[in-house]
Amino acid sequence: GFRGRLLCNEPMSRHTSLKVGGPADLYAIPADLDDLLLLVHQLDAAAVPRMVIGGGYNLLVRDGGIRGAVISLDQLSRIEQRDAGCLTAWAGAENLQVVRFGQQQGLGGIGFISGIPGTIGGAIRMNAGAYGNGLLEHALSLTLLRNGTIQELQQGQFSYGYRRLDLQPCDIILAVQLQLTETDPSVTEEEIRQDLELRRCKHNVGFPSAGSFFKN
């Protein structure tokens, strides 16, 4: 019943920015949320280990590859406006896409993730940030797949800190609801331009790279 793509012995070098990594036994790309729920249920019933990846940045895979299943949420990429000043971004949406969507609605405050490569799910998982800001500071709630059910955790119900989000081992981040601020689109555009230009100057190495990743 799985409707997405399922690849066997898929080289992870095709899915990481460092362009290295041996094969995953299974590489699955669910078509939508229902497809993901079905996949996770079948994997867990068969006791197949699983892990979820984002855009494949900050990910170094050994030559021996990954046993079990790797799940990509690439197709879960919707971005939706919620209440005034709020938007919901699904895990597979790219960071810059989320900033641009907010900009179109006259909302800002998260321009600092414009130049951070990858998806919003990965950015939430590591509480990505820059210039003293962290993405989870703008999160009203997180939607998770936990113990086979979809759960929504409000701000205050999840613990996070500098470059970390505390989750249970098998949790899957599905979406985040972000509280943004009214911002003139031209201001957001300048933030995006400055951030992208700064990162181009610093990280234009010409080789496969994960950019710069470190903890202060």
N, C-alpha and C positions, 0 to 999 in steps of 0.2 A: 503493500500500500504506500510505500515511500515514493513521493512524487519529485523529489529533488534530484540532485546529482550525487552519485555514490561512486567514488574512485578507489580502486584497490592498488596497494603498493605505490601510492602517490608520493613522488619526491617532494619533501618539504622545502627544498631549495627553490621550488616554483612559487612558494607562498611566504617567503621571508625576504626582508629588504637586504639582508646580508648574503642572500643567494647561495646559502649552504644548508645542508641538512639531508639526512637519509630519508627513506620512505616511511610514511605512516601506513599501518596495515589497512586502514580505511580512512578516506577523506570524504566527509559528507557536507553537502551544501543544501540544507532544507529549503523548500520553496516558500514556506511561510510559517507562521506560528504553529498551526495545527500539524504541519509536517514535522516541525521540531519536537513537539510533544510526542508524536508517534515514534519518532526515531529514538528519543531518550528512553521511552518506555520499553522499546524492543531491546536496546542496548543493556539497560539495567536488568531486564528479565533474563538476558543471556549472560549476565555478569561480565560484559565487555567493558574494560576501562575506557573512559572518555575524557577529553579535554576540549575546551572551547578556545579558539583564537580570535583575535581581532584582525588588524591589518597586517600582522606579521612583523611589526617593528619591535625592537627591544627583545627579539626572540632568537636565541641561538640553539639550533637543533643539532644533536650529535650525528655523526655519520651513520650510526646504527639505526637511526630513525626512531619512530614512536610506536610502541605496541598498543593495540586497541584502536580507538576511533578518534580522529580529530574532527571537530565540528566548526564550520565557518558560518557565521550569521550574516554573511554578505547580503542576502536577500531580505533580511529584516532591517530595512533602511528608511522607513517612513519618518517624516518629520511633520508634526501637526501642531497647529496653534490651539491652545486650551483657553483658559480664562484670560482676562486682561493681564498682559505682561508675562504670560506663561506659555511655554511650548513643551511638547513631548517629543523626544528624539529616541528612536529605536537603535538598538546596539550596533547595527551595521552601517548607520549613517556616518559619513566621513566628517571629521571635525570641522573643516572649513565649510562644508555644506550647511552644518548647523548654524555657524556664525552668519553665513549669507542668508539663510532663511529668516533668522531673527532680524537682520538688517532690513529685509524687505518689509517686515512688519513694524519698522521703526523702533526696534528693540536691540539693546546691546548690553555690554558688561562682560562678555566672554571673548572679546577679541584676542585675548592672550593665547587662546588655543589655535588660532588661525594657522600658524606655521608648524604646529605639532602634527606630524604625520600619523595616519591611522584612523581608527573608528572611535565613535563616542563610547562604545562599550569598553574598549581597552582604556580609553582616557578615564572613564569612571573607575575601572578596576584598580588603576594605579593613582587615582586622584591627581591626574596630570595638571600641570600648572606652569606658570612662569611669572617673573616680575612680582613675586610675593603673593600671587593669587593661586587658589586651588579650585578645580571645577566643582568639587562637592560642596563648597561653600555656597554655591548657587542652586543646589539641588533641593527641591521641595519633597520629592519622593523618589524611590527606586522601585522598579518592577522586576521581580526575580522569579525564576523557576526554582522552587525549593521543595524537596521531598515529593516531587511529582505534581505539585500544585503551583499555580500562579499566585504570588503574594505581592502586595504593595506595602512597602515600608516607608513611613513618613520620616521626615527629618527629625532626629532625636531617637529613632528606633534602630539606627545603624551607627556603627562606630567607625570613625575615620581620622586620619591625621596626615602628616606630611608624607605624600607619595604612597599612601596606603588606604585600603578599605578592608575592614575586617568582615569576612564572609565565612559561611560554612563550606566545608570542602567541596561539595557537589553543586553549590549554587551556580546558576547561570544568570547573568545580567541580561535582561530583556530590553529595558527602556529606562529613561530618566525623565522626570519632569523638572524643568529648569525655570527658575524665577529670574527674569531679566528686567532691565530698567529701560525706560523711554530714552532713546538716544537718536539724535539726528543721523540719518544714514551716511552723510558725508563724514561724520566723526568716526563711525565704524569703519568706513572705507579707508580712512587715513591710518587707523590702528592696524588694519589688515595689511596695508601697503608697507608700513614700517616694520611689522613683524616678519613678513615674508622676505623683505629686503635684507633685514638683519640676519636671518637664518641662511639666506643664499650666500651672503658674504662669509659667514662662519663655516658653513657645511658643504660648500661646493668642492668636494674632494674628487669627483670624477670616477669613483669606484663604488661598488656595492657598500652600503653603509647603514647604520642605524641612527645616524645623526649623533647628537650628544645626549648621553644619558648618565646621570650621576645623582648623588645625594649630597647636599651641602653638609 
